[in-house]
Amino acid sequence: MSNNFRNRNMSEDERRAYRRRKKLIRRIQVYSEMALIAIAIIVTGCLIISHIKGKDDGTLKVAAEEKVVAEAETSEEKATGLKVSAKASEEPKEEETKEIEEEEAPKAGNYSAKESEETVQIGGDVVSESAVLINNKTKTIVATRNATEKIVPASMTKVMTVLVAANHISPEKLDEKIVMSHEAIDYSYAGGGSTSGFVEDEEVTVRDLFYGTILPSGGDAAAQLAIYVAGDIDSFVKMMNEECKALGISETTHFTNPVGFHSKEHYSTPYDIAIIMMAALDNEVCKEVVTTKVYNSTATNVNPEGITISNWFLRRIEDKEFGGEIEGAKTGYVDESGSCAVSSMISESGTEYICCTAHSSSSWRCIYDHVDIYKTYAK
């Protein structure tokens, strides 16, 4: 029943009482709303006052703590004679942290050599179009000829291959046996690479792969070493280029394979190859490999007596006279590079030199270029 219908059937007294009751209810609602608003205002005010008071107390507390720290530092300075920073216990700021990280991080390009007033241009009977001779003791360029010009590194690439492998293999893994895979042998064969003398399914040691990569310039050994270290060749190539960054030569050297196959994106310079050799000579495993003339591999399931491999460059230069002794070497050749090589020599004075040449007319002429450079410019 609606209110209008009910009002029409009420007496006058009932109608007055109804109106009074409605007014009372309305007053109660208004007062209730006002009371709620007042409570809300009071609560809000209390919260604001509490926050302000807490902030003031905190400020006073921090000030008191700073005073205690300052007094403690003053006491420590008096006791030790050392000045203590007021911010010593605080976390370093972002800028400070960045500076610390930059100071602690190893800097790229630790291996380098600079020209000096005594640096000369290579002349004489040297046929190689590009060459460099570095004094590894003073880190100076002794003699140069187009040393920073782009070259095709060919199998000199393999010095980087063994360097990267040695950096990622612990010494106890060198005698671990692995099986020569079809993938590694086929990779080398398809690219026209030299062979180490190992065959598919032959069980060789990791150490054998190092020597097989450098001495006979085995593309199969280099590929198998890359697969062993990185899981696949592409991943290993990334590691090679990361090493270029670490050596500070990534702007002028880039590799696409661990063997030395020619590619437009596979390039270096004589200077950069000499720097790679410099780093290799500082690595115990690499130095042992690149300075070995003859190596007899471990007994295998295919060759019970092992196989004998040798460093062609070292054997052919050993009877030459040039005022010192050849220490280590790696040759290279593809049509685009001509005969090239990187070597190290200990002079009669005991100084170590590194020489790299490229674009020589023949493998024998390449050797004689190294002999002429050492004889003429090394002391």
Secondary structure as the mmCIF struct_conf table of DSSP 4:
data_model
#
loop_
_struct_conf.conf_type_id
_struct_conf.id
_struct_conf.beg_label_comp_id
_struct_conf.beg_label_asym_id
_struct_conf.beg_label_seq_id
_struct_conf.end_label_comp_id
_struct_conf.end_label_asym_id
_struct_conf.end_label_seq_id
HELX_RH_AL_P HELX_RH_AL_P1 ASN A 3 ARG A 8
TURN_TY1_P TURN_TY1_P1 ASN A 9 ASN A 9
BEND BEND1 MET A 10 MET A 10
HELX_RH_AL_P HELX_RH_AL_P2 GLU A 12 THR A 80
BEND BEND2 GLY A 81 GLY A 81
TURN_TY1_P TURN_TY1_P2 ALA A 86 SER A 89
BEND BEND3 GLU A 90 GLU A 90
HELX_LH_PP_P HELX_LH_PP_P1 GLU A 91 LYS A 93
HELX_RH_AL_P HELX_RH_AL_P3 GLU A 94 GLU A 104
BEND BEND4 ALA A 105 ALA A 105
HELX_LH_PP_P HELX_LH_PP_P2 PRO A 106 LYS A 107
BEND BEND5 ALA A 108 ALA A 108
BEND BEND6 TYR A 111 TYR A 111
STRN STRN1 LYS A 114 GLN A 121
TURN_TY1_P TURN_TY1_P3 GLY A 124 ASP A 125
BEND BEND7 GLU A 129 GLU A 129
STRN STRN2 SER A 130 ASN A 135
TURN_TY1_P TURN_TY1_P4 ASN A 136 LYS A 139
STRN STRN3 THR A 140 ARG A 145
BEND BEND8 ASN A 146 ASN A 146
TURN_TY1_P TURN_TY1_P5 ALA A 147 THR A 148
BEND BEND9 GLU A 149 GLU A 149
STRN STRN4 ILE A 151 ILE A 151
HELX_RH_3T_P HELX_RH_3T_P1 ALA A 154 MET A 156
HELX_RH_AL_P HELX_RH_AL_P4 THR A 157 ASN A 167
TURN_TY1_P TURN_TY1_P6 HIS A 168 HIS A 168
BEND BEND10 ILE A 169 ILE A 169
HELX_RH_3T_P HELX_RH_3T_P2 PRO A 171 LYS A 173
TURN_TY1_P TURN_TY1_P7 LEU A 174 ASP A 175
STRN STRN5 LYS A 177 VAL A 179
HELX_LH_PP_P HELX_LH_PP_P3 MET A 180 SER A 181
HELX_RH_AL_P HELX_RH_AL_P5 HIS A 182 GLY A 191
TURN_TY1_P TURN_TY1_P8 GLY A 192 GLY A 192
BEND BEND11 GLY A 197 GLY A 197
TURN_TY1_P TURN_TY1_P9 GLU A 200 ASP A 201
STRN STRN6 GLU A 203 THR A 205
HELX_RH_AL_P HELX_RH_AL_P6 VAL A 206 ILE A 214
BEND BEND12 LEU A 215 PRO A 216
HELX_RH_AL_P HELX_RH_AL_P7 GLY A 219 ALA A 230
BEND BEND13 GLY A 231 ASP A 232
HELX_RH_AL_P HELX_RH_AL_P8 ILE A 233 LEU A 247
TURN_TY1_P TURN_TY1_P10 GLY A 248 GLY A 248
TURN_TY1_P TURN_TY1_P11 SER A 250 THR A 252
STRN STRN7 HIS A 254 HIS A 254
BEND BEND14 THR A 256 THR A 256
BEND BEND15 PRO A 258 VAL A 259
TURN_TY1_P TURN_TY1_P12 LYS A 264 GLU A 265
STRN STRN8 TYR A 267 SER A 268
HELX_RH_AL_P HELX_RH_AL_P9 PRO A 270 LEU A 281
TURN_TY1_P TURN_TY1_P13 ASP A 282 ASP A 282
BEND BEND16 ASN A 283 ASN A 283
HELX_RH_AL_P HELX_RH_AL_P10 GLU A 284 VAL A 290
TURN_TY1_P TURN_TY1_P14 THR A 291 THR A 291
BEND BEND17 LYS A 293 LYS A 293
STRN STRN9 VAL A 294 ASN A 296
HELX_LH_PP_P HELX_LH_PP_P4 SER A 297 ALA A 299
BEND BEND18 ASN A 301 VAL A 302
TURN_TY1_P TURN_TY1_P15 PRO A 304 GLU A 305
STRN STRN10 THR A 308 SER A 310
HELX_RH_AL_P HELX_RH_AL_P11 TRP A 312 ILE A 317
TURN_TY1_P TURN_TY1_P16 GLU A 318 ASP A 319
BEND BEND19 PHE A 322 GLY A 323
STRN STRN11 GLY A 324 VAL A 334
TURN_TY1_P TURN_TY1_P17 ASP A 335 SER A 337
STRN STRN12 GLY A 338 SER A 347
TURN_TY1_P TURN_TY1_P18 GLU A 348 SER A 349
BEND BEND20 GLY A 350 GLY A 350
STRN STRN13 GLU A 352 SER A 360
BEND BEND21 SER A 361 SER A 362
HELX_RH_AL_P HELX_RH_AL_P12 SER A 363 TYR A 377
#
